[in-house]
Amino acid sequence: MQKILATCILVALCATAALAANAKAGQAIYDKSCKSCHGADGTPNAAVAKMMKVDMKDLKASEVQALSDEDMKEVITKGKGKMKPVKTVPGPAVDDVIGYVRSLKK
């Protein structure tokens, strides 16, 4: 029983470490492709929101954090409203960006 418990804890720790690595990689991509509109910490850039005449959501907000990973992926890859698809975030990097956005949670 102790071996099973120890194995489960080890797997959980490895998964957590992998998620942290994804979030760190995601932050670098976010900084290059998303930060100018969504702010360094997920707080919308007010000047961009005003210029585009949109109500940008704070990425830390429960409304955004409640989205599924698949919904976030669709927004990033297909766009939503006035937000265009983000072509500078390719394939697997989308998951890293989502990991970073999840790390912003309030």
C-alpha positions in Angstrom: 0.0 0.0 0.0 2.8 2.4 0.9 4.5 1.7 -2.5 1.3 2.5 -4.3 0.9 5.7 -2.4 4.5 6.7 -3.0 4.2 6.0 -6.7 1.0 8.1 -6.9 2.7 11.0 -5.1 5.7 10.7 -7.4 3.5 10.8 -10.5 1.6 13.8 -9.2 4.9 15.7 -8.5 6.2 14.9 -12.0 2.9 16.1 -13.6 3.1 19.3 -11.5 6.7 19.9 -12.7 5.7 19.3 -16.3 2.9 21.8 -16.0 5.3 24.4 -14.5 7.7 23.9 -17.4 4.8 24.4 -19.8 3.7 27.5 -18.0 7.2 28.9 -18.1 7.6 28.2 -21.9 4.1 29.6 -22.3 5.0 32.8 -20.6 7.8 33.5 -23.1 5.4 32.9 -26.0 2.7 35.0 -24.3 5.2 37.8 -23.8 5.9 37.9 -27.5 2.4 37.3 -28.9 -0.2 38.3 -26.4 1.2 40.8 -23.9 0.8 43.9 -26.0 -3.0 43.5 -25.8 -3.6 41.4 -22.7 -0.9 42.9 -20.5 2.0 41.3 -18.7 -0.2 39.9 -16.0 -3.3 39.3 -18.0 -4.8 42.7 -17.3 -6.1 44.2 -20.6 -4.2 47.1 -22.1 -6.8 49.8 -21.7 -5.5 51.9 -24.7 -5.8 48.9 -27.0 -9.3 48.0 -25.7 -10.4 51.6 -26.2 -8.9 51.9 -29.7 -10.5 48.6 -30.8 -13.8 49.5 -29.0 -13.9 46.2 -27.2 -14.4 45.0 -23.6 -11.4 42.8 -23.1 -11.6 40.4 -20.2 -8.9 40.1 -17.5 -7.3 36.8 -18.1 -7.2 36.2 -14.3 -11.0 36.6 -14.0 -13.0 33.6 -13.1 -15.0 34.0 -16.3 -11.9 33.4 -18.4 -10.4 30.8 -16.1 -13.7 28.8 -16.2 -13.2 28.2 -20.0 -12.1 24.8 -20.9 -8.6 24.3 -22.4 -10.3 23.5 -25.7 -12.3 26.7 -25.6 -9.1 28.7 -24.9 -7.4 26.9 -27.7 -10.2 27.8 -30.1 -10.0 31.5 -29.2 -6.2 31.5 -29.7 -6.2 29.6 -33.0 -9.4 30.9 -34.5 -9.9 34.2 -32.8 -13.1 35.6 -31.3 -14.9 38.8 -32.0 -12.4 41.4 -33.1 -9.5 39.2 -31.9 -7.8 37.6 -34.9 -6.3 34.1 -34.7 -2.8 34.3 -33.2 -0.6 32.9 -36.0 2.6 33.4 -34.0 1.5 30.7 -31.5 2.0 27.4 -33.4 0.6 24.0 -32.6 1.9 22.7 -29.2 2.9 26.2 -28.1 -0.9 26.9 -27.7 -1.0 24.4 -24.8 2.0 26.2 -23.2 0.2 29.5 -23.5 -2.9 28.1 -21.9 -0.7 26.7 -19.1 0.6 30.2 -18.5 -2.8 31.8 -18.6 -4.0 29.2 -16.0 -1.1 30.2 -13.8 -2.4 33.8 -13.7 -5.6 32.6 -11.9 -6.6 35.0 -9.0 
